[in-house]
Amino acid sequence: MGHTLTVRLQKDLAEWLEHEADKTGVPRGKIVRDQIEKARAASTQSFMRLAGSVRGARDLSTRKGFSKR
């Protein structure tokens, strides 16, 4: 692995994490790493909300040289 990170959790969050770890059999550290990976993936795909958006005329035929006849 690599780096160690220490975090202080509120009691309810710590209890939830412990419960999830017990229920799934997955270590607490893996649950936290997976959630950080999900957050990173979500932040790198924020540009996708712009996909398909174009500034300018909605109908490209209104541009000079492309007018309808």
mmCIF file as Biopython writes it, N, C-alpha, C and O atoms, coordinates in Angstrom:
data_model
#
loop_
_atom_site.group_PDB
_atom_site.id
_atom_site.type_symbol
_atom_site.label_atom_id
_atom_site.label_alt_id
_atom_site.label_comp_id
_atom_site.label_asym_id
_atom_site.label_entity_id
_atom_site.label_seq_id
_atom_site.pdbx_PDB_ins_code
_atom_site.Cartn_x
_atom_site.Cartn_y
_atom_site.Cartn_z
_atom_site.occupancy
_atom_site.B_iso_or_equiv
_atom_site.auth_seq_id
_atom_site.auth_asym_id
_atom_site.pdbx_PDB_model_num
ATOM 1   N N  . MET A ? 1  ? 0.853   -1.174 0.000   1.0 0.0 1  A 1 
ATOM 2   C CA . MET A ? 1  ? 0.000   0.000  0.000   1.0 0.0 1  A 1 
ATOM 3   C C  . MET A ? 1  ? 0.885   1.218  0.000   1.0 0.0 1  A 1 
ATOM 4   O O  . MET A ? 1  ? 1.977   1.219  -0.568  1.0 0.0 1  A 1 
ATOM 5   N N  . GLY A ? 2  ? 0.398   2.251  0.644   1.0 0.0 2  A 1 
ATOM 6   C CA . GLY A ? 2  ? 1.161   3.468  0.589   1.0 0.0 2  A 1 
ATOM 7   C C  . GLY A ? 2  ? 1.038   4.288  1.840   1.0 0.0 2  A 1 
ATOM 8   O O  . GLY A ? 2  ? 1.790   4.089  2.794   1.0 0.0 2  A 1 
ATOM 9   N N  . HIS A ? 3  ? 0.122   5.184  1.853   1.0 0.0 3  A 1 
ATOM 10  C CA . HIS A ? 3  ? 0.015   6.184  2.899   1.0 0.0 3  A 1 
ATOM 11  C C  . HIS A ? 3  ? -1.059  5.820  3.921   1.0 0.0 3  A 1 
ATOM 12  O O  . HIS A ? 3  ? -2.055  5.168  3.608   1.0 0.0 3  A 1 
ATOM 13  N N  . THR A ? 4  ? -0.822  6.262  5.139   1.0 0.0 4  A 1 
ATOM 14  C CA . THR A ? 4  ? -1.776  6.038  6.220   1.0 0.0 4  A 1 
ATOM 15  C C  . THR A ? 4  ? -2.496  7.342  6.515   1.0 0.0 4  A 1 
ATOM 16  O O  . THR A ? 4  ? -1.883  8.409  6.548   1.0 0.0 4  A 1 
ATOM 17  N N  . LEU A ? 5  ? -3.780  7.250  6.726   1.0 0.0 5  A 1 
ATOM 18  C CA . LEU A ? 5  ? -4.596  8.413  7.044   1.0 0.0 5  A 1 
ATOM 19  C C  . LEU A ? 5  ? -5.401  8.099  8.300   1.0 0.0 5  A 1 
ATOM 20  O O  . LEU A ? 5  ? -6.045  7.054  8.392   1.0 0.0 5  A 1 
ATOM 21  N N  . THR A ? 6  ? -5.358  8.999  9.247   1.0 0.0 6  A 1 
ATOM 22  C CA . THR A ? 6  ? -6.142  8.838  10.467  1.0 0.0 6  A 1 
ATOM 23  C C  . THR A ? 6  ? -7.274  9.842  10.441  1.0 0.0 6  A 1 
ATOM 24  O O  . THR A ? 6  ? -7.058  11.031 10.205  1.0 0.0 6  A 1 
ATOM 25  N N  . VAL A ? 7  ? -8.496  9.356  10.688  1.0 0.0 7  A 1 
ATOM 26  C CA . VAL A ? 7  ? -9.668  10.231 10.667  1.0 0.0 7  A 1 
ATOM 27  C C  . VAL A ? 7  ? -10.451 10.028 11.955  1.0 0.0 7  A 1 
ATOM 28  O O  . VAL A ? 7  ? -10.528 8.921  12.489  1.0 0.0 7  A 1 
ATOM 29  N N  . ARG A ? 8  ? -11.024 11.107 12.435  1.0 0.0 8  A 1 
ATOM 30  C CA . ARG A ? 8  ? -11.906 11.020 13.600  1.0 0.0 8  A 1 
ATOM 31  C C  . ARG A ? 8  ? -13.338 11.044 13.081  1.0 0.0 8  A 1 
ATOM 32  O O  . ARG A ? 8  ? -13.739 11.945 12.345  1.0 0.0 8  A 1 
ATOM 33  N N  . LEU A ? 9  ? -14.091 10.039 13.481  1.0 0.0 9  A 1 
ATOM 34  C CA . LEU A ? 9  ? -15.475 9.925  13.035  1.0 0.0 9  A 1 
ATOM 35  C C  . LEU A ? 9  ? -16.416 10.214 14.195  1.0 0.0 9  A 1 
ATOM 36  O O  . LEU A ? 9  ? -16.109 9.931  15.353  1.0 0.0 9  A 1 
ATOM 37  N N  . GLN A ? 10 ? -17.561 10.780 13.861  1.0 0.0 10 A 1 
ATOM 38  C CA . GLN A ? 10 ? -18.604 10.942 14.870  1.0 0.0 10 A 1 
ATOM 39  C C  . GLN A ? 10 ? -19.099 9.561  15.253  1.0 0.0 10 A 1 
ATOM 40  O O  . GLN A ? 10 ? -18.954 8.600  14.497  1.0 0.0 10 A 1 
ATOM 41  N N  . LYS A ? 11 ? -19.679 9.476  16.429  1.0 0.0 11 A 1 
ATOM 42  C CA . LYS A ? 11 ? -20.089 8.180  16.969  1.0 0.0 11 A 1 
ATOM 43  C C  . LYS A ? 11 ? -21.027 7.435  16.020  1.0 0.0 11 A 1 
ATOM 44  O O  . LYS A ? 11 ? -20.850 6.239  15.790  1.0 0.0 11 A 1 
ATOM 45  N N  . ASP A ? 12 ? -22.025 8.133  15.466  1.0 0.0 12 A 1 
ATOM 46  C CA . ASP A ? 12 ? -22.993 7.451  14.594  1.0 0.0 12 A 1 
ATOM 47  C C  . ASP A ? 12 ? -22.339 6.942  13.313  1.0 0.0 12 A 1 
ATOM 48  O O  . ASP A ? 12 ? -22.691 5.869  12.822  1.0 0.0 12 A 1 
ATOM 49  N N  . LEU A ? 13 ? -21.403 7.692  12.776  1.0 0.0 13 A 1 
ATOM 50  C CA . LEU A ? 13 ? -20.712 7.255  11.552  1.0 0.0 13 A 1 
ATOM 51  C C  . LEU A ? 13 ? -19.786 6.074  11.839  1.0 0.0 13 A 1 
ATOM 52  O O  . LEU A ? 13 ? -19.688 5.145  11.039  1.0 0.0 13 A 1 
ATOM 53  N N  . ALA A ? 14 ? -19.109 6.119  12.987  1.0 0.0 14 A 1 
ATOM 54  C CA . ALA A ? 14 ? -18.238 5.012  13.374  1.0 0.0 14 A 1 
ATOM 55  C C  . ALA A ? 14 ? -19.055 3.734  13.592  1.0 0.0 14 A 1 
ATOM 56  O O  . ALA A ? 14 ? -18.632 2.644  13.208  1.0 0.0 14 A 1 
ATOM 57  N N  . GLU A ? 15 ? -20.224 3.883  14.210  1.0 0.0 15 A 1 
ATOM 58  C CA . GLU A ? 15 ? -21.093 2.717  14.427  1.0 0.0 15 A 1 
ATOM 59  C C  . GLU A ? 15 ? -21.591 2.153  13.108  1.0 0.0 15 A 1 
ATOM 60  O O  . GLU A ? 15 ? -21.652 0.936  12.929  1.0 0.0 15 A 1 
ATOM 61  N N  . TRP A ? 16 ? -21.953 3.050  12.171  1.0 0.0 16 A 1 
ATOM 62  C CA . TRP A ? 16 ? -22.410 2.592  10.860  1.0 0.0 16 A 1 
ATOM 63  C C  . TRP A ? 16 ? -21.295 1.827  10.156  1.0 0.0 16 A 1 
ATOM 64  O O  . TRP A ? 16 ? -21.528 0.757  9.593   1.0 0.0 16 A 1 
ATOM 65  N N  . LEU A ? 17 ? -20.077 2.380  10.191  1.0 0.0 17 A 1 
ATOM 66  C CA . LEU A ? 17 ? -18.936 1.732  9.532   1.0 0.0 17 A 1 
ATOM 67  C C  . LEU A ? 17 ? -18.670 0.365  10.132  1.0 0.0 17 A 1 
ATOM 68  O O  . LEU A ? 17 ? -18.435 -0.601 9.406   1.0 0.0 17 A 1 
ATOM 69  N N  . GLU A ? 18 ? -18.705 0.277  11.453  1.0 0.0 18 A 1 
ATOM 70  C CA . GLU A ? 18 ? -18.488 -1.004 12.130  1.0 0.0 18 A 1 
ATOM 71  C C  . GLU A ? 18 ? -19.578 -2.003 11.753  1.0 0.0 18 A 1 
ATOM 72  O O  . GLU A ? 18 ? -19.293 -3.176 11.509  1.0 0.0 18 A 1 
ATOM 73  N N  . HIS A ? 19 ? -20.831 -1.537 11.705  1.0 0.0 19 A 1 
ATOM 74  C CA . HIS A ? 19 ? -21.953 -2.404 11.345  1.0 0.0 19 A 1 
ATOM 75  C C  . HIS A ? 19 ? -21.800 -2.929 9.907   1.0 0.0 19 A 1 
ATOM 76  O O  . HIS A ? 19 ? -22.000 -4.115 9.646   1.0 0.0 19 A 1 
ATOM 77  N N  . GLU A ? 20 ? -21.445 -2.034 8.988   1.0 0.0 20 A 1 
ATOM 78  C CA . GLU A ? 20 ? -21.261 -2.444 7.581   1.0 0.0 20 A 1 
ATOM 79  C C  . GLU A ? 20 ? -20.124 -3.451 7.450   1.0 0.0 20 A 1 
ATOM 80  O O  . GLU A ? 20 ? -20.228 -4.420 6.698   1.0 0.0 20 A 1 
ATOM 81  N N  . ALA A ? 21 ? -19.041 -3.220 8.183   1.0 0.0 21 A 1 
ATOM 82  C CA . ALA A ? 21 ? -17.905 -4.138 8.133   1.0 0.0 21 A 1 
ATOM 83  C C  . ALA A ? 21 ? -18.301 -5.516 8.663   1.0 0.0 21 A 1 
ATOM 84  O O  . ALA A ? 21 ? -17.938 -6.538 8.080   1.0 0.0 21 A 1 
ATOM 85  N N  . ASP A ? 22 ? -19.036 -5.540 9.755   1.0 0.0 22 A 1 
ATOM 86  C CA . ASP A ? 22 ? -19.492 -6.819 10.318  1.0 0.0 22 A 1 
ATOM 87  C C  . ASP A ? 22 ? -20.473 -7.516 9.380   1.0 0.0 22 A 1 
ATOM 88  O O  . ASP A ? 22 ? -20.399 -8.728 9.175   1.0 0.0 22 A 1 
ATOM 89  N N  . LYS A ? 23 ? -21.386 -6.740 8.817   1.0 0.0 23 A 1 
ATOM 90  C CA . LYS A ? 23 ? -22.431 -7.304 7.960   1.0 0.0 23 A 1 
ATOM 91  C C  . LYS A ? 23 ? -21.850 -7.876 6.671   1.0 0.0 23 A 1 
ATOM 92  O O  . LYS A ? 23 ? -22.256 -8.953 6.235   1.0 0.0 23 A 1 
ATOM 93  N N  . THR A ? 24 ? -20.903 -7.168 6.056   1.0 0.0 24 A 1 
ATOM 94  C CA . THR A ? 24 ? -20.371 -7.581 4.763   1.0 0.0 24 A 1 
ATOM 95  C C  . THR A ? 24 ? -19.111 -8.427 4.857   1.0 0.0 24 A 1 
ATOM 96  O O  . THR A ? 24 ? -18.748 -9.113 3.902   1.0 0.0 24 A 1 
ATOM 97  N N  . GLY A ? 25 ? -18.441 -8.380 6.011   1.0 0.0 25 A 1 
ATOM 98  C CA . GLY A ? 25 ? -17.190 -9.109 6.145   1.0 0.0 25 A 1 
ATOM 99  C C  . GLY A ? 25 ? -16.025 -8.389 5.477   1.0 0.0 25 A 1 
ATOM 100 O O  . GLY A ? 25 ? -14.942 -8.953 5.324   1.0 0.0 25 A 1 
ATOM 101 N N  . VAL A ? 26 ? -16.252 -7.157 5.087   1.0 0.0 26 A 1 
ATOM 102 C CA . VAL A ? 26 ? -15.216 -6.350 4.436   1.0 0.0 26 A 1 
ATOM 103 C C  . VAL A ? 26 ? -14.577 -5.466 5.502   1.0 0.0 26 A 1 
ATOM 104 O O  . VAL A ? 26 ? -15.288 -4.860 6.303   1.0 0.0 26 A 1 
ATOM 105 N N  . PRO A ? 27 ? -13.246 -5.383 5.524   1.0 0.0 27 A 1 
ATOM 106 C CA . PRO A ? 27 ? -12.593 -4.537 6.525   1.0 0.0 27 A 1 
ATOM 107 C C  . PRO A ? 27 ? -13.002 -3.067 6.398   1.0 0.0 27 A 1 
ATOM 108 O O  . PRO A ? 27 ? -13.309 -2.586 5.308   1.0 0.0 27 A 1 
ATOM 109 N N  . ARG A ? 28 ? -12.998 -2.366 7.533   1.0 0.0 28 A 1 
ATOM 110 C CA . ARG A ? 28 ? -13.383 -0.957 7.542   1.0 0.0 28 A 1 
ATOM 111 C C  . ARG A ? 28 ? -12.531 -0.138 6.582   1.0 0.0 28 A 1 
ATOM 112 O O  . ARG A ? 28 ? -13.051 0.727  5.877   1.0 0.0 28 A 1 
ATOM 113 N N  . GLY A ? 29 ? -11.238 -0.398 6.549   1.0 0.0 29 A 1 
ATOM 114 C CA . GLY A ? 29 ? -10.341 0.345  5.664   1.0 0.0 29 A 1 
ATOM 115 C C  . GLY A ? 29 ? -10.708 0.194  4.198   1.0 0.0 29 A 1 
ATOM 116 O O  . GLY A ? 29 ? -10.623 1.150  3.428   1.0 0.0 29 A 1 
ATOM 117 N N  . LYS A ? 30 ? -11.119 -1.018 3.812   1.0 0.0 30 A 1 
ATOM 118 C CA . LYS A ? 30 ? -11.510 -1.251 2.416   1.0 0.0 30 A 1 
ATOM 119 C C  . LYS A ? 30 ? -12.793 -0.493 2.091   1.0 0.0 30 A 1 
ATOM 120 O O  . LYS A ? 30 ? -12.929 0.062  1.001   1.0 0.0 30 A 1 
ATOM 121 N N  . ILE A ? 31 ? -13.730 -0.469 3.032   1.0 0.0 31 A 1 
ATOM 122 C CA . ILE A ? 31 ? -14.978 0.277  2.812   1.0 0.0 31 A 1 
ATOM 123 C C  . ILE A ? 31 ? -14.652 1.748  2.587   1.0 0.0 31 A 1 
ATOM 124 O O  . ILE A ? 31 ? -15.180 2.370  1.665   1.0 0.0 31 A 1 
ATOM 125 N N  . VAL A ? 32 ? -13.786 2.302  3.424   1.0 0.0 32 A 1 
ATOM 126 C CA . VAL A ? 32 ? -13.413 3.711  3.296   1.0 0.0 32 A 1 
ATOM 127 C C  . VAL A ? 32 ? -12.688 3.960  1.979   1.0 0.0 32 A 1 
ATOM 128 O O  . VAL A ? 32 ? -12.994 4.930  1.286   1.0 0.0 32 A 1 
ATOM 129 N N  . ARG A ? 33 ? -11.731 3.102  1.619   1.0 0.0 33 A 1 
ATOM 130 C CA . ARG A ? 33 ? -11.010 3.263  0.339   1.0 0.0 33 A 1 
ATOM 131 C C  . ARG A ? 33 ? -11.957 3.202  -0.849  1.0 0.0 33 A 1 
ATOM 132 O O  . ARG A ? 33 ? -11.828 3.984  -1.791  1.0 0.0 33 A 1 
ATOM 133 N N  . ASP A ? 34 ? -12.913 2.271  -0.807  1.0 0.0 34 A 1 
ATOM 134 C CA . ASP A ? 34 ? -13.879 2.165  -1.906  1.0 0.0 34 A 1 
ATOM 135 C C  . ASP A ? 34 ? -14.707 3.442  -2.050  1.0 0.0 34 A 1 
ATOM 136 O O  . ASP A ? 34 ? -14.970 3.899  -3.162  1.0 0.0 34 A 1 
ATOM 137 N N  . GLN A ? 35 ? -15.112 4.010  -0.917  1.0 0.0 35 A 1 
ATOM 138 C CA . GLN A ? 35 ? -15.908 5.238  -0.965  1.0 0.0 35 A 1 
ATOM 139 C C  . GLN A ? 35 ? -15.081 6.416  -1.484  1.0 0.0 35 A 1 
ATOM 140 O O  . GLN A ? 35 ? -15.602 7.266  -2.207  1.0 0.0 35 A 1 
ATOM 141 N N  . ILE A ? 36 ? -13.813 6.471  -1.125  1.0 0.0 36 A 1 
ATOM 142 C CA . ILE A ? 36 ? -12.941 7.532  -1.644  1.0 0.0 36 A 1 
ATOM 143 C C  . ILE A ? 36 ? -12.766 7.369  -3.148  1.0 0.0 36 A 1 
ATOM 144 O O  . ILE A ? 36 ? -12.776 8.358  -3.881  1.0 0.0 36 A 1 
ATOM 145 N N  . GLU A ? 37 ? -12.607 6.141  -3.615  1.0 0.0 37 A 1 
ATOM 146 C CA . GLU A ? 37 ? -12.496 5.888  -5.062  1.0 0.0 37 A 1 
ATOM 147 C C  . GLU A ? 37 ? -13.754 6.329  -5.797  1.0 0.0 37 A 1 
ATOM 148 O O  . GLU A ? 37 ? -13.667 6.918  -6.874  1.0 0.0 37 A 1 
ATOM 149 N N  . LYS A ? 38 ? -14.926 6.049  -5.223  1.0 0.0 38 A 1 
ATOM 150 C CA . LYS A ? 38 ? -16.190 6.477  -5.839  1.0 0.0 38 A 1 
ATOM 151 C C  . LYS A ? 38 ? -16.263 7.996  -5.920  1.0 0.0 38 A 1 
ATOM 152 O O  . LYS A ? 38 ? -16.692 8.549  -6.932  1.0 0.0 38 A 1 
ATOM 153 N N  . ALA A ? 39 ? -15.846 8.663  -4.859  1.0 0.0 39 A 1 
ATOM 154 C CA . ALA A ? 39 ? -15.867 10.131 -4.839  1.0 0.0 39 A 1 
ATOM 155 C C  . ALA A ? 39 ? -14.918 10.689 -5.897  1.0 0.0 39 A 1 
ATOM 156 O O  . ALA A ? 39 ? -15.242 11.666 -6.572  1.0 0.0 39 A 1 
ATOM 157 N N  . ARG A ? 40 ? -13.755 10.074 -6.041  1.0 0.0 40 A 1 
ATOM 158 C CA . ARG A ? 40 ? -12.796 10.530 -7.049  1.0 0.0 40 A 1 
ATOM 159 C C  . ARG A ? 40 ? -13.347 10.319 -8.454  1.0 0.0 40 A 1 
ATOM 160 O O  . ARG A ? 40 ? -13.208 11.195 -9.307  1.0 0.0 40 A 1 
ATOM 161 N N  . ALA A ? 41 ? -13.963 9.184  -8.704  1.0 0.0 41 A 1 
ATOM 162 C CA . ALA A ? 41 ? -14.534 8.903  -10.026 1.0 0.0 41 A 1 
ATOM 163 C C  . ALA A ? 41 ? -15.654 9.883  -10.347 1.0 0.0 41 A 1 
ATOM 164 O O  . ALA A ? 41 ? -15.776 10.337 -11.485 1.0 0.0 41 A 1 
ATOM 165 N N  . ALA A ? 42 ? -16.464 10.208 -9.362  1.0 0.0 42 A 1 
ATOM 166 C CA . ALA A ? 42 ? -17.566 11.144 -9.584  1.0 0.0 42 A 1 
ATOM 167 C C  . ALA A ? 42 ? -17.048 12.541 -9.893  1.0 0.0 42 A 1 
ATOM 168 O O  . ALA A ? 42 ? -17.623 13.249 -10.721 1.0 0.0 42 A 1 
ATOM 169 N N  . SER A ? 43 ? -15.970 12.940 -9.239  1.0 0.0 43 A 1 
ATOM 170 C CA . SER A ? 43 ? -15.455 14.298 -9.468  1.0 0.0 43 A 1 
ATOM 171 C C  . SER A ? 43 ? -14.759 14.413 -10.810 1.0 0.0 43 A 1 
ATOM 172 O O  . SER A ? 43 ? -14.741 15.502 -11.384 1.0 0.0 43 A 1 
ATOM 173 N N  . THR A ? 44 ? -14.184 13.342 -11.336 1.0 0.0 44 A 1 
ATOM 174 C CA . THR A ? 44 ? -13.503 13.419 -12.631 1.0 0.0 44 A 1 
ATOM 175 C C  . THR A ? 44 ? -14.490 13.348 -13.784 1.0 0.0 44 A 1 
ATOM 176 O O  . THR A ? 44 ? -14.131 13.670 -14.917 1.0 0.0 44 A 1 
ATOM 177 N N  . GLN A ? 45 ? -15.706 12.941 -13.528 1.0 0.0 45 A 1 
ATOM 178 C CA . GLN A ? 45 ? -16.686 12.856 -14.601 1.0 0.0 45 A 1 
ATOM 179 C C  . GLN A ? 45 ? -17.670 14.013 -14.582 1.0 0.0 45 A 1 
ATOM 180 O O  . GLN A ? 45 ? -18.690 13.969 -15.271 1.0 0.0 45 A 1 
ATOM 181 N N  . SER A ? 46 ? -17.379 15.048 -13.805 1.0 0.0 46 A 1 
ATOM 182 C CA . SER A ? 46 ? -18.297 16.174 -13.736 1.0 0.0 46 A 1 
ATOM 183 C C  . SER A ? 46 ? -18.381 16.899 -15.080 1.0 0.0 46 A 1 
ATOM 184 O O  . SER A ? 46 ? -19.375 17.572 -15.353 1.0 0.0 46 A 1 
ATOM 185 N N  . PHE A ? 47 ? -17.354 16.771 -15.919 1.0 0.0 47 A 1 
ATOM 186 C CA . PHE A ? 47 ? -17.394 17.407 -17.231 1.0 0.0 47 A 1 
ATOM 187 C C  . PHE A ? 47 ? -18.459 16.793 -18.129 1.0 0.0 47 A 1 
ATOM 188 O O  . PHE A ? 47 ? -18.876 17.418 -19.104 1.0 0.0 47 A 1 
ATOM 189 N N  . MET A ? 48 ? -18.904 15.586 -17.820 1.0 0.0 48 A 1 
ATOM 190 C CA . MET A ? 48 ? -19.890 14.917 -18.663 1.0 0.0 48 A 1 
ATOM 191 C C  . MET A ? 48 ? -21.234 15.641 -18.650 1.0 0.0 48 A 1 
ATOM 192 O O  . MET A ? 48 ? -22.039 15.455 -19.562 1.0 0.0 48 A 1 
ATOM 193 N N  . ARG A ? 49 ? -21.488 16.462 -17.634 1.0 0.0 49 A 1 
ATOM 194 C CA . ARG A ? 49 ? -22.736 17.218 -17.625 1.0 0.0 49 A 1 
ATOM 195 C C  . ARG A ? 49 ? -22.768 18.218 -18.762 1.0 0.0 49 A 1 
ATOM 196 O O  . ARG A ? 49 ? -23.838 18.698 -19.137 1.0 0.0 49 A 1 
ATOM 197 N N  . LEU A ? 50 ? -21.609 18.539 -19.314 1.0 0.0 50 A 1 
ATOM 198 C CA . LEU A ? 50 ? -21.529 19.487 -20.418 1.0 0.0 50 A 1 
ATOM 199 C C  . LEU A ? 50 ? -21.613 18.802 -21.783 1.0 0.0 50 A 1 
ATOM 200 O O  . LEU A ? 50 ? -21.722 19.480 -22.805 1.0 0.0 50 A 1 
ATOM 201 N N  . ALA A ? 51 ? -21.565 17.494 -21.811 1.0 0.0 51 A 1 
ATOM 202 C CA . ALA A ? 51 ? -21.586 16.772 -23.074 1.0 0.0 51 A 1 
ATOM 203 C C  . ALA A ? 51 ? -22.841 17.097 -23.858 1.0 0.0 51 A 1 
ATOM 204 O O  . ALA A ? 51 ? -23.951 17.000 -23.335 1.0 0.0 51 A 1 
ATOM 205 N N  . GLY A ? 52 ? -22.670 17.476 -25.095 1.0 0.0 52 A 1 
ATOM 206 C CA . GLY A ? 52 ? -23.795 17.773 -25.958 1.0 0.0 52 A 1 
ATOM 207 C C  . GLY A ? 52 ? -24.247 19.218 -25.903 1.0 0.0 52 A 1 
ATOM 208 O O  . GLY A ? 52 ? -25.127 19.616 -26.665 1.0 0.0 52 A 1 
ATOM 209 N N  . SER A ? 53 ? -23.665 20.010 -25.018 1.0 0.0 53 A 1 
ATOM 210 C CA . SER A ? 53 ? -24.068 21.413 -24.951 1.0 0.0 53 A 1 
ATOM 211 C C  . SER A ? 53 ? -23.206 22.227 -25.906 1.0 0.0 53 A 1 
ATOM 212 O O  . SER A ? 53 ? -21.985 22.076 -25.947 1.0 0.0 53 A 1 
ATOM 213 N N  . VAL A ? 54 ? -23.850 23.073 -26.656 1.0 0.0 54 A 1 
ATOM 214 C CA . VAL A ? 54 ? -23.169 23.887 -27.657 1.0 0.0 54 A 1 
ATOM 215 C C  . VAL A ? 54 ? -23.659 25.309 -27.525 1.0 0.0 54 A 1 
ATOM 216 O O  . VAL A ? 54 ? -24.857 25.549 -27.376 1.0 0.0 54 A 1 
ATOM 217 N N  . ARG A ? 55 ? -22.741 26.250 -27.578 1.0 0.0 55 A 1 
ATOM 218 C CA . ARG A ? 55 ? -23.143 27.655 -27.563 1.0 0.0 55 A 1 
ATOM 219 C C  . ARG A ? 55 ? -23.405 28.093 -28.985 1.0 0.0 55 A 1 
ATOM 220 O O  . ARG A ? 55 ? -22.734 27.646 -29.915 1.0 0.0 55 A 1 
ATOM 221 N N  . GLY A ? 56 ? -24.366 28.951 -29.152 1.0 0.0 56 A 1 
ATOM 222 C CA . GLY A ? 56 ? -24.679 29.460 -30.476 1.0 0.0 56 A 1 
ATOM 223 C C  . GLY A ? 56 ? -26.081 29.075 -30.881 1.0 0.0 56 A 1 
ATOM 224 O O  . GLY A ? 56 ? -26.891 28.629 -30.069 1.0 0.0 56 A 1 
ATOM 225 N N  . ALA A ? 57 ? -26.346 29.260 -32.161 1.0 0.0 57 A 1 
ATOM 226 C CA . ALA A ? 57 ? -27.680 28.975 -32.685 1.0 0.0 57 A 1 
ATOM 227 C C  . ALA A ? 57 ? -27.998 27.491 -32.545 1.0 0.0 57 A 1 
ATOM 228 O O  . ALA A ? 57 ? -27.145 26.639 -32.791 1.0 0.0 57 A 1 
ATOM 229 N N  . ARG A ? 58 ? -29.224 27.191 -32.149 1.0 0.0 58 A 1 
ATOM 230 C CA . ARG A ? 58 ? -29.638 25.790 -32.033 1.0 0.0 58 A 1 
ATOM 231 C C  . ARG A ? 58 ? -29.717 25.135 -33.404 1.0 0.0 58 A 1 
ATOM 232 O O  . ARG A ? 58 ? -29.469 23.939 -33.558 1.0 0.0 58 A 1 
ATOM 233 N N  . ASP A ? 59 ? -30.064 25.936 -34.383 1.0 0.0 59 A 1 
ATOM 234 C CA . ASP A ? 59 ? -30.184 25.418 -35.737 1.0 0.0 59 A 1 
ATOM 235 C C  . ASP A ? 59 ? -28.979 25.935 -36.526 1.0 0.0 59 A 1 
ATOM 236 O O  . ASP A ? 59 ? -28.930 27.113 -36.880 1.0 0.0 59 A 1 
ATOM 237 N N  . LEU A ? 60 ? -28.031 25.084 -36.796 1.0 0.0 60 A 1 
ATOM 238 C CA . LEU A ? 60 ? -26.809 25.521 -37.466 1.0 0.0 60 A 1 
ATOM 239 C C  . LEU A ? 60 ? -27.079 26.115 -38.845 1.0 0.0 60 A 1 
ATOM 240 O O  . LEU A ? 60 ? -26.239 26.836 -39.381 1.0 0.0 60 A 1 
ATOM 241 N N  . SER A ? 61 ? -28.222 25.825 -39.414 1.0 0.0 61 A 1 
ATOM 242 C CA . SER A ? 61 ? -28.533 26.373 -40.730 1.0 0.0 61 A 1 
ATOM 243 C C  . SER A ? 61 ? -28.775 27.875 -40.674 1.0 0.0 61 A 1 
ATOM 244 O O  . SER A ? 61 ? -28.857 28.517 -41.721 1.0 0.0 61 A 1 
ATOM 245 N N  . THR A ? 62 ? -28.895 28.460 -39.465 1.0 0.0 62 A 1 
ATOM 246 C CA . THR A ? 62 ? -29.083 29.897 -39.357 1.0 0.0 62 A 1 
ATOM 247 C C  . THR A ? 62 ? -27.752 30.640 -39.438 1.0 0.0 62 A 1 
ATOM 248 O O  . THR A ? 62 ? -27.740 31.869 -39.512 1.0 0.0 62 A 1 
ATOM 249 N N  . ARG A ? 63 ? -26.638 29.920 -39.425 1.0 0.0 63 A 1 
ATOM 250 C CA . ARG A ? 63 ? -25.343 30.565 -39.536 1.0 0.0 63 A 1 
ATOM 251 C C  . ARG A ? 63 ? -25.138 31.060 -40.963 1.0 0.0 63 A 1 
ATOM 252 O O  . ARG A ? 63 ? -25.634 30.460 -41.916 1.0 0.0 63 A 1 
ATOM 253 N N  . LYS A ? 64 ? -24.414 32.141 -41.097 1.0 0.0 64 A 1 
ATOM 254 C CA . LYS A ? 64 ? -24.136 32.719 -42.402 1.0 0.0 64 A 1 
ATOM 255 C C  . LYS A ? 64 ? -23.461 31.667 -43.292 1.0 0.0 64 A 1 
ATOM 256 O O  . LYS A ? 64 ? -22.522 30.989 -42.876 1.0 0.0 64 A 1 
ATOM 257 N N  . GLY A ? 65 ? -23.947 31.555 -44.483 1.0 0.0 65 A 1 
ATOM 258 C CA . GLY A ? 65 ? -23.405 30.561 -45.400 1.0 0.0 65 A 1 
ATOM 259 C C  . GLY A ? 65 ? -24.116 29.218 -45.331 1.0 0.0 65 A 1 
ATOM 260 O O  . GLY A ? 65 ? -23.880 28.349 -46.171 1.0 0.0 65 A 1 
ATOM 261 N N  . PHE A ? 66 ? -24.967 29.043 -44.361 1.0 0.0 66 A 1 
ATOM 262 C CA . PHE A ? 66 ? -25.706 27.782 -44.211 1.0 0.0 66 A 1 
ATOM 263 C C  . PHE A ? 66 ? -27.201 28.029 -44.128 1.0 0.0 66 A 1 
ATOM 264 O O  . PHE A ? 66 ? -27.931 27.232 -43.538 1.0 0.0 66 A 1 
ATOM 265 N N  . SER A ? 67 ? -27.659 29.116 -44.709 1.0 0.0 67 A 1 
ATOM 266 C CA . SER A ? 67 ? -29.070 29.458 -44.589 1.0 0.0 67 A 1 
ATOM 267 C C  . SER A ? 67 ? -29.935 28.517 -45.419 1.0 0.0 67 A 1 
ATOM 268 O O  . SER A ? 67 ? -29.496 27.949 -46.419 1.0 0.0 67 A 1 
ATOM 269 N N  . LYS A ? 68 ? -31.191 28.372 -44.963 1.0 0.0 68 A 1 
ATOM 270 C CA . LYS A ? 68 ? -32.154 27.540 -45.688 1.0 0.0 68 A 1 
ATOM 271 C C  . LYS A ? 68 ? -32.615 28.280 -46.917 1.0 0.0 68 A 1 
ATOM 272 O O  . LYS A ? 68 ? -32.760 29.502 -46.880 1.0 0.0 68 A 1 
ATOM 273 N N  . ARG A ? 69 ? -32.843 27.593 -47.977 1.0 0.0 69 A 1 
ATOM 274 C CA . ARG A ? 69 ? -33.313 28.232 -49.222 1.0 0.0 69 A 1 
ATOM 275 C C  . ARG A ? 69 ? -34.675 27.739 -49.574 1.0 0.0 69 A 1 
ATOM 276 O O  . ARG A ? 69 ? -35.240 28.157 -50.584 1.0 0.0 69 A 1 
#
